[in-house]
């Protein structure tokens, strides 16, 4: 059952405290870590309440759900991002509504984002999604193909690569999940060190409700938290 608004307030404060403590533990400032609320199945009223508490970033997984709630979001001081698998034929529906697309994993998708952004006369930021666990049922570029993809899409007009995103496999212990996070962080740092044009590597988006603290300790600077903030939800 989803949390009440009072529960959301309690959860939000707890998550912010956990983020701050993890940041300090690894030598960062709390403000160096971005909390993005994963808002899949969450109604606009609850989302807007979280925004009123200070939440600055929200992310939707599904195009149709984003569109159904878009007019009700309070986005005056909040960034809306797309964090789910994105089909090329759906890009045009969200290109003028989101600030960043986190799930780019192919030249085909990046090219369509570029084309639609040009049609709307706008620039858009993207993250490249890495399939760090090499899972056949998950989207994301395989790690060994990442550099080639980055070079293929870096010069596409109207898009800017801002970093990487990953969803590691479900793990039964902390040591295993941290290994995936550490591998992602190494790729992130290696690419950042290459100073490639139009690739800024500002954002490493990894860590969700069950493992966001471990992700921060491994180098993540953006965590995508859903159920820990809004309560358990029935995904259909």
BELVEN-V730204 format. One record per pair of residues at least 24 apart in sequence whose C-alpha atoms are under 6 Angstrom apart, sorted by the first residue. I is the first residue (numbers start at 1). J is the second residue. Records with the same first field share a line. If there is no record, write none. Layout:
I=J + J
//
This chain:
1=232
2=231 + 232 + 233
3=230 + 231
8=229 + 230
11=229
12=229
26=217
33=221 + 222
34=221 + 222
35=222 + 223
36=223 + 224
37=224 + 225 + 226
38=224 + 225 + 226
44=72 + 73
48=74
59=83
92=116
100=125 + 126
101=126
102=126 + 127
103=128 + 129
104=128 + 129
105=129 + 140 + 141
114=157 + 158 + 159
123=158 + 159
124=159
125=159 + 160 + 161
126=161 + 162
127=161 + 162 + 163 + 164
128=164
129=164 + 165 + 166
130=166
132=168
133=168 + 169
154=198
160=198
161=199
162=200 + 201 + 202 + 203
163=201 + 202 + 203 + 204
164=204
165=204 + 205 + 206
166=206
181=218
182=218
185=219
//
